[in-house]
Amino acid sequence: MRKILIGVIVLTLLGAGIAGANLLDKVKDLAGKKEKDKSSSSESPAQGKGLDTETVAAGLKEALTVGSQNAVKTVSQADGFFKNPAIKIPLPEKVQKVEKPLRKIGLGKQVDEFVLTMNRAAEKAAPPAKDIFIGAIKEMTIVDALNILKGGDTAATEYMRSKTHDKLYGLFKPTVSKAVMDGGVTKAYQQLVDKAKKSRLIKDESLDLDHHVTSKALDGLFTMLGQEEKKIRKDPAAQVTDLLKKVFGK
């Protein structure tokens, strides 16, 4: 079909008296433009189709605002970390290696207390993250928004991680440190170590509990943000505003 089309164009141009030297270039330009238009049409994302870039950017920002607020609210409540298997803060690696032996010698209660206090510290540290997320959202450009819209199911979450992780770590760690102390994390760990030393399962060595809890808390926060993003992209029930429905609706 394309060959027939080009043939018709050639005959038409010849009939109009166009010089043969320029004929092939003009045919290629016209045919190429047609293919480019067809390609552009087929590559347009389903979401945001037919919308101007300002609307798309506003929709992405609103999605991230809703998603980040929901994520922070979820992890900040009691058991937000502790009873969510996807983000529950585990034992530090050094302790994980000897968890089973520790439980076998009757220290299961101390192990459980240690895990609980770490997760409680993370839950207390999470609320201020919302302001940092909102600040990053306000700085998002239209180009950022378009790239995110064309990206994967968690493209916005990865963008937010790249823009906010270091700031969040700096914000979280002092709060975690206080929560670790007030919530008895250090005490719970020390009690575990003291009792485990008798069996030589754990050495009396330093462990950066603040770093462990902070890092795992941030991992959990971004995991929840990613889940919120997926819902907004695919679940009509999560598209809670007209703008979200316009940008992400099918």
C-alpha positions in Angstrom: 0.0 0.0 0.0 2.8 2.3 0.8 4.5 1.7 -2.6 1.3 2.6 -4.4 1.0 5.8 -2.3 4.5 6.8 -3.2 3.9 6.0 -6.9 0.8 8.3 -6.9 2.8 11.0 -5.3 5.6 10.7 -7.9 3.2 10.9 -10.8 1.5 13.9 -9.3 4.7 15.8 -8.7 5.9 14.9 -12.2 2.7 16.2 -13.7 3.2 19.5 -11.8 6.6 19.9 -13.5 8.9 19.5 -10.5 12.5 18.8 -11.4 13.5 15.1 -11.2 16.7 16.0 -9.2 14.5 17.1 -6.2 11.7 14.5 -6.6 13.1 11.7 -4.5 13.9 14.0 -1.6 10.4 15.4 -1.6 8.8 11.9 -1.7 11.0 10.7 1.1 10.1 13.7 3.2 6.4 13.3 2.7 6.5 9.5 3.3 8.7 9.9 6.3 6.4 12.5 7.8 3.5 10.1 7.5 5.4 7.3 9.2 6.5 9.7 12.0 3.0 10.9 12.6 1.8 7.3 12.8 4.6 6.3 15.2 3.9 9.3 17.4 0.2 8.4 17.6 1.0 4.8 18.5 3.5 5.7 21.2 1.2 8.1 23.1 0.6 6.9 26.7 -2.9 5.8 27.5 -2.9 7.8 30.7 -3.1 11.5 30.1 -4.0 11.0 26.5 -5.2 14.2 24.8 -4.3 16.4 27.8 -2.1 19.4 27.7 1.2 19.2 29.6 0.1 21.5 32.4 -2.8 19.3 33.2 -0.7 16.2 33.2 1.9 17.8 35.5 -0.8 19.0 37.8 -2.3 15.5 37.9 1.1 13.9 38.7 1.6 16.4 41.5 -1.8 15.7 42.9 -1.3 12.0 42.7 2.0 12.3 44.6 0.5 14.5 47.2 -2.4 12.1 47.8 -0.1 9.1 47.7 2.5 10.5 50.1 -0.1 11.7 52.6 -1.6 8.2 52.6 1.7 6.5 52.9 2.9 8.6 55.8 -0.4 8.3 57.6 -0.3 4.5 57.2 3.2 4.0 58.6 2.7 6.6 61.4 -0.2 4.8 63.1 0.3 2.2 65.8 1.4 -1.0 64.2 1.9 0.8 60.9 5.3 -0.9 60.6 5.0 -3.7 63.1 2.0 -5.5 61.7 2.7 -4.9 58.0 4.9 -7.8 56.8 6.0 -5.9 53.7 7.7 -3.2 55.8 8.2 -4.6 59.3 11.7 -3.7 60.5 13.6 -6.9 61.0 16.4 -7.8 63.4 19.8 -6.4 62.5 21.8 -8.9 60.4 24.2 -9.8 63.2 21.2 -10.8 65.4 19.3 -12.5 62.6 22.1 -15.0 62.2 21.6 -16.3 65.7 17.9 -15.7 66.1 16.9 -19.4 66.1 19.6 -20.4 68.7 18.5 -17.4 70.8 14.9 -18.6 70.8 16.0 -22.2 71.6 17.7 -21.1 74.8 14.6 -19.2 76.0 15.3 -15.7 74.7 12.3 -15.5 72.4 10.6 -12.9 74.6 13.7 -10.6 74.5 14.0 -11.0 70.7 10.3 -10.1 70.2 10.6 -7.1 72.5 13.6 -5.8 70.5 11.8 -6.1 67.2 8.7 -4.4 68.6 10.6 -1.4 70.0 12.4 -0.9 66.7 9.2 -0.7 64.8 7.6 1.6 67.4 10.5 4.0 67.0 10.0 4.0 63.2 6.3 4.7 63.6 7.0 7.7 65.8 9.6 9.1 63.4 7.5 9.0 60.3 5.0 12.0 60.5 7.4 14.8 59.5 8.2 13.0 56.2 5.0 14.5 54.7 6.5 18.1 54.6 9.6 16.9 52.8 7.5 15.0 50.2 5.3 18.1 49.6 8.4 20.2 49.1 9.8 17.9 46.5 6.4 17.7 44.7 6.3 21.5 44.4 9.7 21.5 42.7 8.7 19.0 40.1 8.9 20.3 36.5 6.6 19.6 33.6 9.4 17.5 32.0 9.7 15.5 35.2 6.0 14.9 35.2 5.8 13.7 31.6 8.7 11.3 32.2 7.0 9.9 35.2 3.7 9.4 33.4 5.4 7.4 30.7 7.4 5.4 33.2 6.6 2.2 35.2 4.1 1.7 37.9 6.4 3.2 40.5 8.2 5.8 38.4 6.9 8.6 40.7 8.1 6.8 43.8 11.6 6.3 42.4 11.6 10.0 41.5 10.7 10.9 45.0 13.3 8.6 46.4 16.0 10.3 44.4 14.9 13.7 45.5 14.1 13.1 49.1 16.0 10.1 50.5 19.0 12.1 51.9 16.8 14.8 53.4 14.5 12.2 55.0 17.4 10.3 56.4 18.7 13.5 58.0 15.2 14.3 59.4 14.5 10.7 60.6 17.7 9.9 62.3 17.5 12.4 65.2 13.8 11.5 65.8 14.7 7.8 65.6 17.5 8.2 68.0 15.2 9.8 70.6 12.5 7.2 69.9 15.1 4.4 70.2 16.1 5.8 73.6 12.7 6.6 74.9 11.1 3.5 73.5 13.6 1.2 75.1 15.2 -0.2 71.9 18.7 0.1 73.3 17.6 -1.4 76.6 15.9 -4.3 74.9 18.9 -5.0 72.7 21.3 -4.8 75.7 19.2 -7.2 77.7 19.2 -9.6 74.8 23.0 -9.3 74.5 23.6 -9.7 78.2 21.6 -12.9 78.4 23.0 -14.3 75.1 26.6 -13.7 76.0 26.4 -16.5 78.5 25.8 -18.9 75.6 28.4 -17.0 73.5 25.8 -16.5 70.8 26.3 -12.7 70.7 29.4 -10.8 71.4 29.2 -7.6 73.4 29.8 -5.4 70.3 28.5 -2.1 69.2 25.6 -1.9 66.8 24.3 1.2 65.1 20.7 0.8 66.0 19.8 4.4 64.9 21.1 3.7 61.4 19.4 0.3 61.1 16.0 1.6 62.2 16.3 4.8 60.1 17.3 2.9 56.9 14.6 0.3 57.3 12.0 2.9 58.1 12.8 4.8 54.9 12.7 1.6 52.9 9.2 0.9 54.3 8.0 4.4 53.7 9.0 4.2 50.0 7.4 0.8 49.7 4.1 2.2 50.9 4.4 5.2 48.6 5.0 2.8 45.7 1.8 0.8 46.6 -0.2 4.1 46.7 1.1 5.1 43.3 0.2 1.7 41.8 -3.4 2.1 43.2 -3.8 5.6 41.8 -2.6 4.6 38.4 -4.8 1.5 38.1 -7.7 1.6 40.6 -10.5 4.0 39.8 -11.5 3.9 43.5 -8.1 5.5 44.4 -8.6 8.3 41.9 -10.3 10.4 44.5 -10.3 13.8 42.7 -11.6 14.9 39.3 -8.1 15.7 38.2 -6.8 12.3 39.1 -9.6 10.7 37.1 -8.9 12.9 34.1 -5.1 12.1 34.0 -5.1 8.4 35.2 -8.6 7.3 34.2 -8.9 4.9 31.3 
